[in-house]
Amino acid sequence: MPSRRQVIASGGLSLVAIAGGARAVDGPISIAAGSDFDWPMARFDAAGTATNPDASGPVEGPQVKWERDLDASVKGPAPATLVGDTLFVVGRSSIAALDRETGRVRFERDGYSYLSAPTVAEASAYRTPTLAITGNEGVYGLSAGGGYGAGEFNVGLQRWHAPGSPPPIRTSANPHEPSPVAADGTIYAAIPDSNRIVALDSSSGRLEWEYATNERSGGVNRPAVRDGTVYVTTRPDHVAALDAATGDIRWTTLVEPLEPEREHDYRQCNPPTATERGLVVPSRRAVTLLDPDDGSIEWEYVHDGAASDGSVAVADGTVYATDGEDELHAIDIETGEQRWTAEYAHDVHPVVADGVVYLTYFWLYDLVAIDAESGERRWTYELEAGPSQPIVGDGVLYVVAHNRIVALEEGQ
């Protein structure tokens, strides 16, 4: 059923047309088939590896390929996503689609309160994918085609909101909540300000199952999905493995404090990454590898930092993690031994492509590139405003930075 806002929007579009086209009406766009260079969700894939083995970005130094100003609400740490020839970018209450080669705006729509990056999910009931975006009280499912728009009105943009109806009041917060994860036609999402993970049908928003963590939870992180299992971490110390189809619990564990005798020495688990080797769980002072079958500890790397946020990237047998105080750490995923460290003080979400680790921190203006093999800094590029986590495509890196998106390619 369309929402009241959509019905009003539909009437508004009709009146616009009858009145002689006072406002131009643009229809839905087509979405090209995906490519090897897609980046369909934050941290690239459902497993949260933050690396696309087929993608590449600037290596020796960047130059601007194109940049595009967008709606004033487009700010904050939410990255873009990329499918086929289209980039998707969210603002506090808007969403835009751009051509990846030129930056031309394909559509720009007003919406509700969007609090995460968009996740592109296959939707068998539609011709175009669903864009899943976290909101105040649930997840919005939008048409990747954009529906029909005329000024502030639109129809056909929103497919569903779940669980329940969308809140009537918009928020002024920047997009900052964990992004949904899409796998095999299902969307897995952490509900803000709760201890719940939900699984939703990507076409209809139908609730497939729900999992609530223990009452001690201080919030649920972005889940990771691999080989039919959903992995969930919470703050401070809860980790669970769930059957992706049913939500049944396969195992749960608590990651014990490093120094139990110290008062308030909580782990503060950050978002997990699921790999063939095991489940990588970063926390405030350490990175831990858990056995994916039972949750037992395989190894633990203690950096003794203060990583209250951020996640890891995993590429070519190496885990890349920031400690929130001094350094980026490269860790051998087989043994848990250190390969190298590089100076970088912030707890962020690294991205890896073609032998380069890319780092951004929203409260600073720098985009940093570090050699993935040696840890040597390759270059630093200063943006005009605090950037999002970057994404990488076919030789181009894309970053959202305060009302604009910038595409960077290899410099001449």
C-alpha positions as CSV (number, residue, x, y, z in Angstrom):
1,M,0.0,0.0,0.0
2,P,1.3,3.5,-0.8
3,S,1.9,5.8,2.1
4,R,-0.2,9.0,2.6
5,R,2.7,11.0,1.5
6,Q,3.0,9.0,-1.7
7,V,-0.7,9.4,-2.5
8,I,-0.4,13.1,-2.0
9,A,2.7,13.1,-4.2
10,S,0.8,11.2,-6.9
11,G,-2.0,13.8,-6.9
12,G,0.6,16.6,-6.9
13,L,2.2,15.1,-10.0
14,S,-1.2,15.0,-11.8
15,L,-2.0,18.6,-11.0
16,V,1.4,19.6,-12.1
17,A,0.8,18.0,-15.5
18,I,-2.7,19.4,-15.9
19,A,-1.5,22.9,-15.0
20,G,0.8,22.8,-18.1
21,G,4.0,21.5,-16.6
22,A,4.9,24.2,-14.1
23,R,7.2,21.6,-12.7
24,A,9.1,19.1,-14.8
25,V,8.3,15.5,-14.0
26,D,11.0,12.9,-14.4
27,G,10.4,9.2,-14.4
28,P,12.3,6.2,-13.1
29,I,15.7,5.5,-14.5
30,S,16.9,2.1,-15.7
31,I,19.7,0.4,-13.7
32,A,22.4,-1.3,-15.8
33,A,23.4,-4.9,-14.9
34,G,26.1,-5.1,-12.2
35,S,29.7,-5.3,-13.1
36,D,32.9,-6.6,-11.5
37,F,33.5,-3.1,-10.1
38,D,30.3,-2.8,-8.1
39,W,30.4,-1.6,-4.5
40,P,26.7,-2.4,-3.6
41,M,26.9,-1.6,0.2
42,A,29.0,-0.1,2.8
43,R,32.2,-2.2,3.3
44,F,31.6,-3.7,-0.1
45,D,30.0,-7.1,0.7
46,A,27.8,-8.9,3.2
47,A,30.8,-10.3,4.9
48,G,32.2,-6.8,5.6
49,T,35.6,-7.3,4.0
50,A,35.8,-3.8,2.6
51,T,37.7,-4.9,-0.4
52,N,36.8,-5.7,-4.0
53,P,39.5,-7.8,-5.6
54,D,38.6,-6.5,-9.1
55,A,38.5,-2.8,-8.2
56,S,41.3,-0.3,-8.2
57,G,41.8,3.4,-7.4
58,P,44.6,6.0,-7.5
59,V,47.9,4.4,-6.6
60,E,50.7,7.0,-7.2
61,G,48.6,10.0,-6.6
62,P,45.0,11.3,-7.4
63,Q,43.5,13.9,-9.6
64,V,39.8,14.9,-9.8
65,K,37.9,13.1,-12.5
66,W,34.7,14.9,-11.7
67,E,32.9,16.4,-8.7
68,R,29.3,17.2,-8.2
69,D,27.4,19.4,-5.8
70,L,24.3,17.8,-4.3
71,D,21.5,18.7,-1.9
72,A,22.6,20.5,1.2
73,S,21.6,17.6,3.5
74,V,24.2,15.3,1.9
75,K,26.8,15.3,4.6
76,G,28.1,12.9,7.2
77,P,30.1,9.7,7.1
78,A,27.7,7.6,5.0
79,P,29.6,6.4,1.8
80,A,28.1,6.1,-1.7
81,T,27.3,2.7,-3.2
82,L,27.8,1.7,-6.8
83,V,26.0,-0.8,-9.1
84,G,26.6,-0.9,-12.9
85,D,26.8,2.6,-14.1
86,T,25.0,4.3,-11.2
87,L,26.2,5.7,-7.9
88,F,23.7,6.2,-5.0
89,V,24.2,8.9,-2.3
90,V,22.0,9.7,0.7
91,G,21.4,12.9,2.7
92,R,19.5,13.4,5.9
93,S,16.2,13.3,3.9
94,S,17.2,12.9,0.3
95,I,18.7,10.4,-2.1
96,A,20.4,10.9,-5.4
97,A,21.6,8.7,-8.3
98,L,24.5,9.8,-10.4
99,D,26.3,8.5,-13.5
100,R,29.5,7.0,-12.4
101,E,31.5,8.1,-15.4
102,T,30.5,11.8,-15.5
103,G,28.8,12.6,-12.2
104,R,25.6,13.6,-14.1
105,V,22.6,13.6,-11.7
106,R,20.2,10.9,-12.9
107,F,17.7,11.7,-10.2
108,E,17.4,13.5,-6.8
109,R,14.5,12.8,-4.5
110,D,13.2,14.1,-1.2
111,G,12.4,11.4,1.2
112,Y,12.3,10.7,5.0
113,S,15.0,10.5,7.6
114,Y,17.8,8.5,6.2
115,L,20.5,7.5,8.6
116,S,22.8,5.1,6.7
117,A,24.4,4.5,3.4
118,P,22.1,2.8,0.8
119,T,22.5,-1.0,0.3
120,V,21.5,-2.3,-3.1
121,A,19.5,-5.5,-2.8
122,E,18.1,-7.8,-5.5
123,A,14.3,-7.6,-5.5
124,S,12.6,-10.3,-7.5
125,A,9.2,-8.6,-7.6
126,Y,10.6,-5.5,-9.3
127,R,12.5,-4.6,-12.4
128,T,15.0,-2.6,-10.4
129,P,16.8,-3.4,-7.1
130,T,15.7,-2.2,-3.7
131,L,17.8,0.4,-1.9
132,A,17.7,-0.5,1.9
133,I,18.5,2.5,4.2
134,T,18.4,2.6,8.0
135,G,16.0,5.1,9.5
136,N,15.1,6.2,13.0
137,E,12.9,3.2,13.8
138,G,13.5,0.7,11.0
139,V,14.6,0.3,7.4
140,Y,13.3,2.0,4.3
141,G,13.0,0.1,1.1
142,L,13.3,2.4,-1.9
143,S,13.2,1.9,-5.6
144,A,16.6,2.1,-7.2
145,G,14.9,3.6,-10.2
146,G,13.8,6.6,-8.2
147,G,10.1,6.6,-9.1
148,Y,8.6,9.8,-10.4
149,G,9.6,13.2,-9.1
150,A,8.5,16.8,-9.4
151,G,10.2,19.2,-7.1
152,E,9.5,18.1,-3.5
153,F,6.9,15.5,-4.6
154,N,7.6,12.0,-5.6
155,V,5.6,8.8,-6.2
156,G,6.9,5.3,-6.5
157,L,10.2,6.0,-4.6
158,Q,9.3,4.2,-1.3
159,R,8.4,0.5,-1.6
160,W,8.1,-0.2,2.1
161,H,9.2,0.6,5.6
162,A,9.8,-2.2,8.2
163,P,9.3,-3.2,10.9
164,G,6.1,-1.1,11.1
165,S,5.3,2.4,9.7
166,P,7.9,5.2,9.3
167,P,8.0,7.8,12.1
168,P,6.0,11.0,11.2
169,I,8.8,13.4,12.2
170,R,12.1,13.8,10.3
171,T,15.4,13.9,12.1
172,S,18.1,16.5,11.5
173,A,21.0,14.0,12.2
174,N,23.5,13.1,9.6
175,P,23.6,9.6,8.2
176,H,25.6,7.7,10.8
177,E,23.9,4.4,11.7
178,P,25.0,0.9,10.7
179,S,24.0,0.2,7.1
180,P,21.9,-2.8,6.2
181,V,23.4,-5.9,4.7
182,A,22.0,-7.7,1.6
183,A,22.4,-11.3,0.7
184,D,20.3,-13.6,-1.5
185,G,17.2,-11.4,-1.5
186,T,17.2,-10.8,2.2
187,I,18.1,-7.6,4.1
188,Y,19.7,-7.9,7.5
189,A,19.7,-4.8,9.6
190,A,20.4,-3.4,13.1
191,I,17.5,-1.3,14.4
192,P,18.8,2.0,15.9
193,D,18.6,2.5,19.6
194,S,17.7,-1.1,20.2
195,N,19.3,-4.5,20.8
196,R,17.6,-6.1,17.7
197,I,18.6,-7.5,14.3
198,V,15.9,-8.1,11.7
199,A,15.8,-10.1,8.5
200,L,13.5,-8.5,5.9
201,D,12.4,-9.6,2.4
202,S,13.9,-7.1,0.0
203,S,10.9,-6.9,-2.3
204,S,8.1,-6.5,0.3
205,G,9.8,-5.6,3.6
206,R,8.1,-8.7,5.2
207,L,9.7,-9.6,8.5
208,E,11.4,-13.0,8.1
209,W,12.8,-13.2,11.6
210,E,14.1,-11.1,14.5
211,Y,16.9,-11.6,17.0
212,A,17.3,-9.6,20.3
213,T,20.6,-9.7,22.1
214,N,20.9,-9.7,25.8
215,E,19.7,-6.8,27.9
216,R,23.2,-5.7,28.7
217,S,23.7,-4.7,25.1
218,G,24.6,-1.1,24.3
219,G,23.6,-1.4,20.7
220,V,24.0,-3.7,17.8
221,N,26.7,-3.3,15.1
222,R,26.4,-3.9,11.4
223,P,26.1,-7.7,11.0
224,A,28.3,-9.8,8.7
225,V,26.9,-12.6,6.5
226,R,28.8,-15.5,5.0
227,D,27.9,-19.1,4.0
228,G,24.3,-19.0,5.4
229,T,25.3,-17.5,8.8
230,V,24.7,-14.1,10.2
231,Y,27.2,-12.9,12.7
232,V,26.2,-10.2,15.2
233,T,28.3,-8.2,17.7
234,T,27.1,-5.8,20.3
235,R,28.6,-3.5,22.9
236,P,30.1,-4.4,25.1
237,D,30.9,-8.1,24.5
238,H,28.2,-10.2,23.0
239,V,28.8,-12.2,19.8
240,A,26.2,-14.5,18.1
241,A,26.0,-16.7,15.0
242,L,22.5,-17.1,13.6
243,D,21.1,-19.2,10.8
244,A,20.5,-16.7,7.9
245,A,17.3,-18.4,6.8
246,T,15.6,-18.9,10.1
247,G,17.3,-16.7,12.7
248,D,18.0,-19.8,14.9
249,I,20.9,-19.4,17.2
250,R,23.9,-21.5,16.2
251,W,26.1,-20.3,19.0
252,T,26.7,-17.3,21.3
253,T,29.7,-16.2,23.3
254,L,31.0,-13.3,25.4
255,V,34.4,-11.9,24.6
256,E,36.0,-11.7,28.0
257,P,37.8,-8.5,29.1
258,L,41.6,-8.4,28.6
259,E,42.1,-7.6,32.2
260,P,39.1,-8.8,34.2
261,E,40.5,-7.4,37.4
262,R,40.3,-3.9,36.1
263,E,37.0,-2.2,36.7
264,H,35.0,-1.3,33.6
265,D,37.5,-3.0,31.3
266,Y,34.8,-3.8,28.7
267,R,35.6,-5.1,25.2
268,Q,33.3,-2.7,23.3
269,C,33.0,-4.9,20.2
270,N,32.9,-3.2,16.9
271,P,31.4,-4.6,13.6
272,P,32.6,-8.1,12.6
273,T,34.1,-9.3,9.4
274,A,33.4,-12.9,8.2
275,T,36.2,-14.6,6.3
276,E,37.1,-18.1,5.2
277,R,39.6,-18.2,8.1
278,G,37.2,-17.2,10.8
279,L,35.2,-14.3,12.2
280,V,37.3,-11.2,12.8
281,V,36.0,-9.1,15.8
282,P,37.7,-5.8,16.5
283,S,37.3,-4.2,19.9
284,R,38.6,-1.2,21.9
285,R,42.0,-2.7,22.6
286,A,42.3,-5.8,20.5
287,V,41.4,-7.7,17.4
288,T,40.2,-11.3,17.9
289,L,39.7,-14.2,15.5
290,L,36.8,-16.5,16.4
291,D,36.2,-20.0,15.0
292,P,33.1,-19.6,12.8
293,D,31.7,-23.0,13.9
294,D,31.6,-22.5,17.7
295,G,32.9,-19.0,18.6
296,S,36.1,-20.2,20.3
297,I,39.1,-17.9,20.1
298,E,41.7,-18.8,17.4
299,W,44.0,-15.9,18.2
300,E,44.1,-12.5,19.7
301,Y,46.1,-9.4,18.7
302,V,46.4,-6.8,21.4
303,H,47.2,-3.3,20.2
304,D,46.2,-1.7,23.5
305,G,44.6,1.3,21.8
306,A,41.2,2.9,22.2
307,A,39.2,2.0,19.1
308,S,35.7,2.9,20.2
309,D,34.5,2.9,16.6
310,G,35.6,1.6,13.2
311,S,36.0,-1.8,11.6
312,V,38.6,-3.9,9.8
313,A,39.3,-4.6,6.2
314,V,40.6,-8.0,5.1
315,A,42.5,-8.6,1.9
316,D,45.0,-11.1,0.6
317,G,45.4,-12.8,4.0
318,T,45.9,-9.6,6.0
319,V,43.6,-7.8,8.5
320,Y,43.9,-4.0,8.5
321,A,42.8,-2.4,11.8
322,T,43.2,1.1,13.3
323,D,43.8,1.3,17.1
324,G,42.2,4.7,17.6
325,E,45.3,6.3,19.1
326,D,48.4,5.9,17.1
327,E,48.6,3.4,14.3
328,L,47.1,1.3,11.5
329,H,48.0,-2.4,12.1
330,A,48.5,-5.1,9.4
331,I,47.9,-8.5,11.0
332,D,48.4,-11.9,9.4
333,I,45.0,-13.6,9.4
334,E,46.4,-17.1,9.7
335,T,48.6,-16.5,12.8
336,G,47.5,-13.2,14.3
337,E,51.1,-11.9,14.1
338,Q,51.9,-8.3,13.2
339,R,53.1,-7.6,9.7
340,W,53.6,-3.9,10.0
341,T,52.2,-0.7,11.6
342,A,51.8,2.7,10.0
343,E,51.2,6.0,11.7
344,Y,47.5,6.8,11.7
345,A,45.7,8.1,14.8
346,H,42.0,7.6,14.2
347,D,39.6,4.7,14.5
348,V,38.1,4.4,11.1
349,H,36.8,1.9,8.4
350,P,39.7,1.1,6.1
351,V,39.1,0.2,2.5
352,V,41.5,-1.9,0.4
353,A,41.9,-2.1,-3.4
354,D,44.7,-3.2,-5.7
355,G,47.4,-3.1,-3.0
356,V,46.4,0.2,-1.4
357,V,44.7,0.9,1.9
358,Y,42.5,4.0,1.8
359,L,41.7,5.8,5.0
360,T,39.4,8.8,5.8
361,Y,38.3,10.3,9.1
362,F,35.1,12.4,9.0
363,W,36.4,15.1,11.4
364,L,39.5,15.8,9.3
365,Y,39.8,16.6,5.6
366,D,42.5,14.1,4.6
367,L,42.2,11.1,2.4
368,V,45.3,8.9,3.0
369,A,46.7,6.0,0.9
370,I,49.0,3.5,2.4
371,D,50.8,0.6,0.6
372,A,49.1,-2.6,1.7
373,E,52.3,-4.7,1.5
374,S,54.8,-2.4,3.3
375,G,52.8,0.1,5.3
376,E,54.5,3.1,3.6
377,R,52.3,6.2,3.0
378,R,51.8,6.7,-0.7
379,W,50.0,10.0,-0.7
380,T,47.6,12.3,1.2
381,Y,44.9,14.3,-0.6
382,E,43.1,17.1,1.1
383,L,39.4,17.5,0.6
384,E,37.3,20.6,1.2
385,A,35.2,19.0,4.0
386,G,35.1,15.9,6.2
387,P,34.8,12.8,4.0
388,S,32.9,9.6,4.1
389,Q,34.5,6.2,3.9
390,P,35.6,5.9,0.3
391,I,34.5,3.3,-2.2
392,V,36.5,2.1,-5.2
393,G,35.5,1.1,-8.8
394,D,37.2,0.8,-12.1
395,G,40.3,2.9,-11.4
396,V,38.3,5.5,-9.6
397,L,37.8,6.3,-6.0
398,Y,34.5,8.0,-4.9
399,V,34.1,9.9,-1.6
400,V,31.2,12.0,-0.3
401,A,32.3,15.2,1.4
402,H,29.7,17.8,2.6
403,N,27.1,18.4,-0.1
404,R,29.2,16.9,-2.8
405,I,30.7,13.8,-4.2
406,V,34.2,13.6,-5.6
407,A,35.6,11.1,-8.1
408,L,39.4,10.7,-8.0
409,E,41.5,8.9,-10.6
410,E,45.2,8.3,-11.1
411,G,47.0,11.6,-11.6
412,Q,49.0,12.5,-14.7
